[in-house]
């Protein structure tokens, strides 16, 4: 070959490599720009979906969120939104990478195919085998991760117990830190054993993949070395073709790697889609509106109502029937487990009945929009629960700017808490708890219960529900508040659940429950004359309150 021909060939190779390099440089720049621009967009979309899921979750029926099976589904659905490296965000990122690698593959293929198309075919076959093995491994990994959902949720709960200060007193005083730690270790042990299976499978498949790549690279080098030794190509061409073949191999391998990752993370997205479908179906089922609430003159009727909690053998309520007129004050009396709280849960539609009906103005409450129906009630449940918000927000349950501060202070005065709040550094703007604010205040059990009572009164709904409203109060405060109850609830329908029968003097009617059945019904005098369960309970308590000092 003459010097002129060698120079022409060298020039041709340099031009080819330069054009190829410029194209790859532009492609790389566009990929980086697209990725950086897209990341912000993907993050915005992901956070938007998280926000929507939270809003939908809060609209679900209470009975649904108590189901462990549903919470496992929730855990799987949320896995697709946990970060940029998994699920929804990862699918979008890998799609962007996939598009860039497609262009690189096309360019590399066009430059190399004129000389060594059979080598490209070999690379394609080996890469396809590699990706098939990886795809099957990812399928197995997803199945194992699905088995870990329940254990992950258990571990999350134990972590919460160990780190949440609200559990701190019990952990220390009852010395059960080791017990909680053992429970956590049990859950983590199950997680670790499953992850070991994933790592072992990754190791085996990785060994196979590396072996196939080693074979591919040796064949490519061998072909070009033979061609060089035979004089078919020179050293410059050898290096150029090796570079292009390597570039194609890497790009095609990355292309299929992107497709495997898209498929793998799409399985998480599919869990998210199924979770969203369940959310939407459940919410849609709760939007049955067959009538508007007529609150001018109404009554609530229980017609042969029976109910059993999920996974329980015994019925919590058995064939219960009664009617409550607007404006009546009702006391629900009975021993623990008699069915009193269940009556409230069914009446407020936290649960739906298994048998019978509950009617509001002759309309089955299951046919009334749940949100509209909820507005009828201002409940004070037995569980004392304050949020890490300001005092005013905890009582008004609304944005700080929308709180009627005068109304808040009025009800704080009614429940004998106004002086304590005024004494706080930031008054109504003081945070409850110290979870989000170092200057937050931790209130006593009795003070928290009075906050909840003020919250109930602030809502000012048509029906008040007080479930052991003064259980944590001292006798003096309790007596003062009970004396105010008639004023608090004037003209309102009110339900009291209480073990302290002295409070029944404020009530128009008393329902006595035993083992899920309505045993007795009447006024205090009627039930005392009946000499039944109520009379026995009242006389038993009277003995404790009639001891002379």
Buried (B, 14 or more C-beta within 10 A) or exposed (E): EEEEEEEEBEEEBEEEBEEBEEBBEEBEEEBEEBBEEBBEEBEEEBEEBBEEBEEBBEEBBEBBEEBEEBBBBBBBBBBBBBEBEBBBBBBBBBBBBBBBBBBBBEBBBEBBBEBBEEBBEBBBEBBEBBBEBBBEBBEBBBEBBBEBBBBBBBBEBBBEBBEEEEBEEEBEEEEBEEEBEEBBEEBBEBBEEBBEEBEEBBEEBEEBBEEBBEEBBEBBEEBBEEBBEEEEBBEBBBBBBBBBBBBBBBBBBBBBBBBBBBBBBBBBBBBBBEBBEBBEEBBEEBEEEEEEBEEEEBBBBBBEBBBBBEEEEEBBBBBBEBEBEBBBBBBBBBEEBBBBBBBBBBBBBBBEBBBBBBBBBEBBBBEBBBEEBBEBBBBBBBEBEBEBBBBBBBBBEEEEEEBEBEBBBBBBEBBBBBEBBEEBEBBBBBBBBEEEBEEBBEBEEBBBBBBBBBBBBBBEBBBBBBBBBBBBBEEEBBEBBBEBBEEBBEEBBBBBBBBBBBBBEBBBBBBBBBBBBBBBBBEBEEBBEBEBBBBEBBEEBEEEEEEEE
